[in-house]
Amino acid sequence: MDKIFGCWKVSNWFYRHKMRPIGALGRFIMRVVFSADVPYNLTIGKGTRFPHCALGSLFHPAVVIGENCVILHGVTVGGRSGRHGLPVIGNNVWIGAHAIILGNVKIGDNAIIGAGSVVLHDVEANAVVAGNPARFIKWNNAGKGEILPPPM
Ligand SMILES: CC(C)(COP(=O)(O)OP(=O)(O)OC[C@H]1O[C@@H](n2cnc3c(N)ncnc32)[C@H](O)[C@@H]1OP(=O)(O)O)[C@@H](O)C(=O)NCCC(=O)NCCS
């Protein structure tokens, strides 16, 4: 099992079973070992992977991450200063290194977020977006002959 997903799953289990201090210990260990803030009360769907151990990544606890996503390192997913709402990430979403996703945005299923992108608006399902601010660059045709991005 993916190291970060496994650590989060254990600390989330303790949190859900009213043993929050042990869940918090798991969060602390991930911070020390991977410099990653992956809160025990975050929602992460099954099959989601962090191929580079989420190094330097940070997630707001109320963020929702779907199933079978791939999240590279240095990623930030959280609030947008002074604005209400937090990102909801769909299933099979691929998030490139150092992407930043902020505020009340929905990332559709099978979307790809390019490295270093700053996402401030909803991303349609199957869209590939990149840049700061992130803009649509193409459709993700994975499953229709084209495979994007290369498997990790
Ligand atoms: C978004 C991504 C998947 C698109 O890949 P692609 O389909 O091969 O896209 P292309 O390289 O053909 O680029 C299409 C256009 O988007 C631009 N673009 C691609 N990625 C970009 C990015 N991350 N930020 C800004 N613009 C980007 C290209 O410059 C190009 O623009 P142009 O047509 O004006 O020249 C890829 O560029 C990416 O960012 N992958 C993440 C890789 C990563 O995180 N690696 C970490 C390794 S540890």
The ligand as an SDF file (V2000), in Angstrom:
LIG
                    3D

 48 50  0  0  0  0  0  0  0  0999 V2000
    0.1240   19.1820  -17.8580 C   0  0  0  0  0  0  0  0  0  0  0  0
    0.9230   18.1000  -18.5510 C   0  0  0  0  0  0  0  0  0  0  0  0
    0.4530   16.7200  -18.1170 C   0  0  0  0  0  0  0  0  0  0  0  0
    0.6540   18.3170  -20.0510 C   0  0  0  0  0  0  0  0  0  0  0  0
    1.4530   17.4590  -20.7720 O   0  0  0  0  0  0  0  0  0  0  0  0
    1.2500   17.3690  -22.3830 P   0  0  0  0  0  0  0  0  0  0  0  0
   -0.1120   16.8960  -22.6960 O   0  0  0  0  0  0  0  0  0  0  0  0
    2.4040   16.5990  -22.9030 O   0  0  0  0  0  0  0  0  0  0  0  0
    1.2250   18.8750  -22.8150 O   0  0  0  0  0  0  0  0  0  0  0  0
    2.2540   19.6350  -23.7710 P   0  0  0  0  0  0  0  0  0  0  0  0
    3.6310   19.4500  -23.2320 O   0  0  0  0  0  0  0  0  0  0  0  0
    1.9590   19.2480  -25.1680 O   0  0  0  0  0  0  0  0  0  0  0  0
    1.8510   21.1540  -23.5260 O   0  0  0  0  0  0  0  0  0  0  0  0
    0.6940   21.7330  -24.0890 C   0  0  0  0  0  0  0  0  0  0  0  0
    0.7700   23.2140  -23.7860 C   0  0  0  0  0  0  0  0  0  0  0  0
    0.6000   23.3990  -22.3700 O   0  0  0  0  0  0  0  0  0  0  0  0
    1.7500   24.0620  -21.8160 C   0  0  0  0  0  0  0  0  0  0  0  0
    2.0350   23.4060  -20.5370 N   0  0  0  0  0  0  0  0  0  0  0  0
    2.2210   22.0860  -20.3160 C   0  0  0  0  0  0  0  0  0  0  0  0
    2.4520   21.8610  -19.0260 N   0  0  0  0  0  0  0  0  0  0  0  0
    2.4310   23.0410  -18.4150 C   0  0  0  0  0  0  0  0  0  0  0  0
    2.5980   23.4290  -17.0710 C   0  0  0  0  0  0  0  0  0  0  0  0
    2.8260   22.5430  -16.1060 N   0  0  0  0  0  0  0  0  0  0  0  0
    2.4770   24.7480  -16.7770 N   0  0  0  0  0  0  0  0  0  0  0  0
    2.2300   25.6450  -17.7460 C   0  0  0  0  0  0  0  0  0  0  0  0
    2.0530   25.3290  -19.0450 N   0  0  0  0  0  0  0  0  0  0  0  0
    2.1560   24.0490  -19.3680 C   0  0  0  0  0  0  0  0  0  0  0  0
    2.8630   23.8460  -22.8170 C   0  0  0  0  0  0  0  0  0  0  0  0
    3.8190   24.8750  -22.7280 O   0  0  0  0  0  0  0  0  0  0  0  0
    2.1150   23.8510  -24.1090 C   0  0  0  0  0  0  0  0  0  0  0  0
    1.8450   25.1780  -24.4750 O   0  0  0  0  0  0  0  0  0  0  0  0
    2.0480   25.6590  -26.0350 P   0  0  0  0  0  0  0  0  0  0  0  0
    1.1130   24.8020  -26.8230 O   0  0  0  0  0  0  0  0  0  0  0  0
    1.7110   27.1090  -25.9950 O   0  0  0  0  0  0  0  0  0  0  0  0
    3.4830   25.3640  -26.3150 O   0  0  0  0  0  0  0  0  0  0  0  0
    2.4490   18.1730  -18.2410 C   0  0  0  0  0  0  0  0  0  0  0  0
    3.0330   19.2780  -18.9040 O   0  0  0  0  0  0  0  0  0  0  0  0
    2.7220   18.3100  -16.7550 C   0  0  0  0  0  0  0  0  0  0  0  0
    2.7140   19.3940  -16.1720 O   0  0  0  0  0  0  0  0  0  0  0  0
    2.9950   17.1540  -16.1280 N   0  0  0  0  0  0  0  0  0  0  0  0
    3.3050   17.1040  -14.7160 C   0  0  0  0  0  0  0  0  0  0  0  0
    4.6790   16.4580  -14.5710 C   0  0  0  0  0  0  0  0  0  0  0  0
    5.1400   16.3990  -13.1550 C   0  0  0  0  0  0  0  0  0  0  0  0
    4.5300   16.8830  -12.2260 O   0  0  0  0  0  0  0  0  0  0  0  0
    6.2830   15.7880  -13.0030 N   0  0  0  0  0  0  0  0  0  0  0  0
    6.8790   15.5900  -11.7300 C   0  0  0  0  0  0  0  0  0  0  0  0
    7.9510   14.5490  -11.9180 C   0  0  0  0  0  0  0  0  0  0  0  0
    8.5680   13.9960  -10.3700 S   0  0  0  0  0  0  0  0  0  0  0  0
  1  2  1  0
  2  3  1  0
  2  4  1  0
  2 36  1  0
  4  5  1  0
  5  6  1  0
  6  7  2  0
  6  8  1  0
  6  9  1  0
  9 10  1  0
 10 11  2  0
 10 12  1  0
 10 13  1  0
 13 14  1  0
 14 15  1  0
 15 16  1  0
 15 30  1  0
 16 17  1  0
 17 18  1  0
 17 28  1  0
 18 19  1  0
 18 27  1  0
 19 20  2  0
 20 21  1  0
 21 22  1  0
 21 27  2  0
 22 23  1  0
 22 24  2  0
 24 25  1  0
 25 26  2  0
 26 27  1  0
 28 29  1  0
 28 30  1  0
 30 31  1  0
 31 32  1  0
 32 33  2  0
 32 34  1  0
 32 35  1  0
 36 37  1  0
 36 38  1  0
 38 39  2  0
 38 40  1  0
 40 41  1  0
 41 42  1  0
 42 43  1  0
 43 44  2  0
 43 45  1  0
 45 46  1  0
 46 47  1  0
 47 48  1  0
M  END
$$$$
